[in-house]
C-alpha cells in the first residue's frame, strides 16, 4: 500500500480509520503488525453497525452482532450508524461495554438525537 509508506515518510506512526466499506483494511493492519508490510499502526472499526444489516431485536441479538467486531475482526471500536430507536442504541452501548468495545456514532443534524446518544454514554460522536 503506497499510502501507508507515504504516511510513514511524513512521520505518521499511528492512524485510525473510523469506518471502512470492506474488511480489506484489517488484512493490511495485520500485515503491518507482523512486519510483512511497512505502514503505521492502524485502528479501524471496519464496516459500520447499521440497521439494514442487523435489525436488532433484543439485547442478546445485539451482543451476538457485536461479537463479530470484538472476536472475529478484533477491533477495539465500532461505528454505530442509525441502528433503530433509542432502545436499540442503548443495547449497542451496553453490549459494547460488556465486550470492551468503544462505540462511536455517525451523528446527524438532529440535536435531540445527538444529545440522547451522548447522554446514553457514547464516547465518540462524529461529524
Secondary structure as a PSIPRED ss2 file (coil, helix, strand):
# PSIPRED VFORMAT (PSIPRED V4.0)

   1 X C   1.000  0.000  0.000
   2 X H   0.000  1.000  0.000
   3 X H   0.000  1.000  0.000
   4 X H   0.000  1.000  0.000
   5 X H   0.000  1.000  0.000
   6 X H   0.000  1.000  0.000
   7 X H   0.000  1.000  0.000
   8 X H   0.000  1.000  0.000
   9 X H   0.000  1.000  0.000
  10 X C   1.000  0.000  0.000
  11 X C   1.000  0.000  0.000
  12 X C   1.000  0.000  0.000
  13 X C   1.000  0.000  0.000
  14 X E   0.000  0.000  1.000
  15 X E   0.000  0.000  1.000
  16 X E   0.000  0.000  1.000
  17 X E   0.000  0.000  1.000
  18 X C   1.000  0.000  0.000
  19 X C   1.000  0.000  0.000
  20 X C   1.000  0.000  0.000
  21 X C   1.000  0.000  0.000
  22 X C   1.000  0.000  0.000
  23 X C   1.000  0.000  0.000
  24 X H   0.000  1.000  0.000
  25 X H   0.000  1.000  0.000
  26 X H   0.000  1.000  0.000
  27 X H   0.000  1.000  0.000
  28 X H   0.000  1.000  0.000
  29 X H   0.000  1.000  0.000
  30 X H   0.000  1.000  0.000
  31 X H   0.000  1.000  0.000
  32 X H   0.000  1.000  0.000
  33 X H   0.000  1.000  0.000
  34 X C   1.000  0.000  0.000
  35 X C   1.000  0.000  0.000
  36 X C   1.000  0.000  0.000
  37 X C   1.000  0.000  0.000
  38 X C   1.000  0.000  0.000
  39 X C   1.000  0.000  0.000
  40 X C   1.000  0.000  0.000
  41 X E   0.000  0.000  1.000
  42 X E   0.000  0.000  1.000
  43 X E   0.000  0.000  1.000
  44 X E   0.000  0.000  1.000
  45 X C   1.000  0.000  0.000
  46 X C   1.000  0.000  0.000
  47 X C   1.000  0.000  0.000
  48 X C   1.000  0.000  0.000
  49 X E   0.000  0.000  1.000
  50 X C   1.000  0.000  0.000
  51 X H   0.000  1.000  0.000
  52 X H   0.000  1.000  0.000
  53 X H   0.000  1.000  0.000
  54 X H   0.000  1.000  0.000
  55 X C   1.000  0.000  0.000
  56 X C   1.000  0.000  0.000
  57 X C   1.000  0.000  0.000
  58 X C   1.000  0.000  0.000
  59 X H   0.000  1.000  0.000
  60 X H   0.000  1.000  0.000
  61 X H   0.000  1.000  0.000
  62 X H   0.000  1.000  0.000
  63 X H   0.000  1.000  0.000
  64 X H   0.000  1.000  0.000
  65 X H   0.000  1.000  0.000
  66 X H   0.000  1.000  0.000
  67 X H   0.000  1.000  0.000
  68 X H   0.000  1.000  0.000
  69 X H   0.000  1.000  0.000
  70 X H   0.000  1.000  0.000
  71 X H   0.000  1.000  0.000
  72 X H   0.000  1.000  0.000
  73 X C   1.000  0.000  0.000
  74 X C   1.000  0.000  0.000
  75 X C   1.000  0.000  0.000
  76 X C   1.000  0.000  0.000
  77 X E   0.000  0.000  1.000
  78 X E   0.000  0.000  1.000
  79 X E   0.000  0.000  1.000
  80 X E   0.000  0.000  1.000
  81 X C   1.000  0.000  0.000
  82 X C   1.000  0.000  0.000
  83 X C   1.000  0.000  0.000
  84 X C   1.000  0.000  0.000
  85 X C   1.000  0.000  0.000
  86 X H   0.000  1.000  0.000
  87 X H   0.000  1.000  0.000
  88 X H   0.000  1.000  0.000
  89 X H   0.000  1.000  0.000
  90 X H   0.000  1.000  0.000
  91 X H   0.000  1.000  0.000
  92 X H   0.000  1.000  0.000
  93 X H   0.000  1.000  0.000
  94 X H   0.000  1.000  0.000
  95 X H   0.000  1.000  0.000
  96 X H   0.000  1.000  0.000
  97 X H   0.000  1.000  0.000
  98 X H   0.000  1.000  0.000
  99 X C   1.000  0.000  0.000
 100 X C   1.000  0.000  0.000
 101 X C   1.000  0.000  0.000
 102 X E   0.000  0.000  1.000
 103 X E   0.000  0.000  1.000
 104 X E   0.000  0.000  1.000
 105 X E   0.000  0.000  1.000
 106 X C   1.000  0.000  0.000
 107 X C   1.000  0.000  0.000
 108 X C   1.000  0.000  0.000
 109 X C   1.000  0.000  0.000
 110 X C   1.000  0.000  0.000
 111 X H   0.000  1.000  0.000
 112 X H   0.000  1.000  0.000
 113 X H   0.000  1.000  0.000
 114 X H   0.000  1.000  0.000
 115 X H   0.000  1.000  0.000
 116 X H   0.000  1.000  0.000
 117 X H   0.000  1.000  0.000
 118 X H   0.000  1.000  0.000
 119 X H   0.000  1.000  0.000
 120 X C   1.000  0.000  0.000
 121 X C   1.000  0.000  0.000
 122 X C   1.000  0.000  0.000
 123 X C   1.000  0.000  0.000
 124 X E   0.000  0.000  1.000
 125 X E   0.000  0.000  1.000
 126 X C   1.000  0.000  0.000
 127 X C   1.000  0.000  0.000
